[in-house]
Amino acid sequence: MSALEGAAALPVPPAPPAAARAFARLLGSELLLIFRRPRNLVILAALALLPVAIAVVVRYSSGGIGAEVTLFTRVTGNGLFLAFGAMAVMTPFLLPIAVTVVAGDAVAGEAASGTLRYLLAVPAGRTRLLAAKYLGAVLYALAAVLLIMLSALAAGWALFPSGPVALLSGTTISLADSLLRLLIVAGYATAGMAALAAVALAVSTLADSPIGVVAGVVVGVVVFQLLGALPDLAPLRPYLITSWWTAFDEVLRSPMGVARLVDGLLVYAAYTLVALSTAWARFTGRDITG
């Protein structure tokens, strides 16, 4: 058998189904739309600069930032804690705003600009279009989380010592173990923002004004945080999505509080399921002439 015949006899991997290729193109187009929009790039830049600003303040502040801020007082001894501290500061409000701006604009922005009518006219399927918009928002959230952490790591290592990390529980772990725990924090934070993105997307299918959607979701986040802070409403706290956003502090303990992290992920999954079901029910029956 000749080499040519042998090459021809090799199994040829099957081509991706047409539906998968169409969805990949749709997702790629959505990602280009998200990451090429100047507003979204400015938000990412601001999220990346804030950890640097925090590092400079902590490094050159004469009086420190207060002993009650445990994570930041540890930064002076190990710059790795800046990544944890930056996430603790930005997750309750700034990161949710960034994700809400993108997810809230996904459908309402298209409706306001008049392009939704043409998108729905393309034979891509409303379900696939909605899935692409949701995945685009989730990937933006992941990019934001990773950018915050990378910026914090770079600033922390540039301005402070680095090495083995002493956890909040007193146990010292290696640098490699610390970086692994940072990845767990990144995954958990992204899961929380993915749940918020689902809620914002659901609201986006109910309105034609992206500004109104973003404002409504942000107000809802603030209200949830206020409700969670009231002692008399403590029984309600486990059911609020905002109550779990900073539960990643369990990663800084030994043993790691896995049970609490799992509870948070279950809450995220419940919010995501309800929100995406609502978005799908509304979007698949949306009147494109309205």
Secondary structure, DSSP 8 states (H G I E B T S, - for coil): --HHHHHHHS-------HHHHHHHHHHHHHHHHHHH-HHHHHHHHHHHHHHHHHHHHHHH-SS-S-TT-HHHHHHTT-TTHHHHHHHHHHTTTHHHHHHHHHHHHHHHHHHHHT-HHHHHHSTT-HHHHHHHHHHHHHHHHHHHHHHHHHHHHHHHHHHS--SSEE-TTS-EE-HHHHHHHHHHHHHHHHHHHHHHHHHHHHHHTT-S-HHHHHHHHHHHHHHHHHHHH-GGGGGGGGG-GGGGTTGGGGGGSSS--HHHHHHHHHHHHHHHHHHHHHHHHHHHT--TT-
